[in-house]
Amino acid sequence: MNLSARETFLHSVAGICWGGLVYLLGNKALGPGIWSGVLASPLIGLIVGRLMQPRFENSSTGVRWLTSLVTLYFAATLFGLVVGSWFWFAQTSNSRVLERCWEGLASTWYGCTLFLPLLWPLAYFTHWAIEHGDWFFVRRTG
């Protein structure tokens, strides 16, 4: 199943918004490595949206909340792997790949858990807004 232009746009914009929020929340903790994740955020939004949005839309309310939690940590995992990869590539010493990737991943998971009361409802709202995103594409006349 291919994504429509509408879905591609909405998932990419959601990824950009989440990237901006993560930058605001984690800039001091992750330093310059956070930019790799921010730049990858539209792609992360597409991947996460493609895999998780159908599950959200076809579920009851309780399952929707669980889906939004899984979505949050899945996106955080992708973001953390990108940041960890940047840590590894930017490192001048001969450090191990897994250690550097784990550093970015663990930092992202920690931040996600720390801000869970804010981020979990926001993940739910993001799914809901994409599901009801037709308002953005309504042709305005007047």
CORMONOR-V232980 format. One record per pair of residues at least 24 apart in sequence whose C-alpha atoms are under 10 Angstrom apart, sorted by the first residue. I is the first residue (numbers start at 1). J is the second residue. Records with the same first field share a line. If there is no record, write none. Layout:
# CORMONOR-V232980
I = J + J
This chain:
# CORMONOR-V232980
1 = 50
2 = 50
3 = 46 + 49 + 50
6 = 130 + 133 + 134 + 136 + 137
7 = 46 + 49 + 50 + 53 + 130 + 131 + 133 + 134
8 = 42 + 43 + 45 + 46 + 47 + 49 + 50
9 = 42 + 45 + 46 + 130
10 = 42 + 45 + 46 + 49 + 126 + 129 + 130 + 131 + 133 + 134 + 136
11 = 41 + 42 + 43 + 44 + 45 + 46 + 47 + 48 + 49 + 50 + 53 + 126 + 127 + 130
12 = 41 + 42 + 43 + 44 + 45 + 46 + 47 + 48 + 49
13 = 41 + 42 + 43 + 45 + 46 + 130
14 = 41 + 42 + 44 + 45 + 46 + 49 + 123 + 126 + 127 + 129 + 130
15 = 39 + 40 + 41 + 42 + 43 + 44 + 45 + 46 + 47 + 48 + 49 + 75 + 126
16 = 40 + 41 + 42 + 43 + 44 + 45
17 = 41 + 42 + 45 + 126
18 = 42 + 44 + 45 + 75 + 119 + 122 + 123 + 126
19 = 44 + 45 + 79
21 = 119
22 = 76 + 79 + 108 + 111 + 112
25 = 111 + 112 + 115
26 = 107 + 108 + 111 + 112
29 = 107 + 108 + 111
30 = 80 + 83 + 84 + 87 + 103 + 104 + 107 + 108
31 = 83
32 = 83 + 86 + 87
33 = 80 + 82 + 83 + 84 + 85 + 86 + 87 + 88 + 90 + 104
34 = 79 + 80 + 82 + 83 + 84 + 86 + 87 + 104 + 108
35 = 82 + 83 + 86
36 = 79 + 80 + 81 + 82 + 83 + 84 + 85 + 86 + 87
37 = 76 + 78 + 79 + 80 + 81 + 82 + 83 + 84 + 85 + 86 + 104
38 = 79 + 82 + 83
39 = 79 + 82
40 = 78 + 79 + 82 + 83
41 = 75 + 78 + 79 + 82
43 = 78
44 = 74 + 75 + 76 + 77 + 78 + 79 + 82
45 = 75 + 78
47 = 74 + 75 + 78
48 = 72 + 74 + 75 + 78
49 = 75 + 126 + 127 + 130
52 = 127
53 = 126 + 127 + 128 + 130 + 131
54 = 127 + 131
56 = 124 + 127 + 128 + 131
57 = 127 + 128 + 130 + 131
64 = 124 + 127 + 128
65 = 120 + 121 + 123 + 124 + 125 + 127
66 = 120 + 124
67 = 123 + 124 + 127
68 = 119 + 120 + 121 + 122 + 123 + 124 + 125 + 126 + 127 + 128
69 = 116 + 119 + 120 + 121 + 122 + 123 + 124
70 = 120 + 123
71 = 120 + 123 + 124 + 127
72 = 109 + 112 + 113 + 116 + 119 + 120 + 121 + 122 + 123 + 124
73 = 108 + 109 + 112 + 113 + 116 + 120
74 = 109
75 = 108
76 = 105 + 106 + 107 + 108 + 109 + 110 + 111 + 112
77 = 104 + 105 + 106 + 108 + 109 + 112
78 = 105 + 108
79 = 104 + 105 + 108 + 109
80 = 104 + 105 + 106 + 107 + 108 + 109
81 = 105 + 106 + 108
83 = 107 + 108
84 = 108
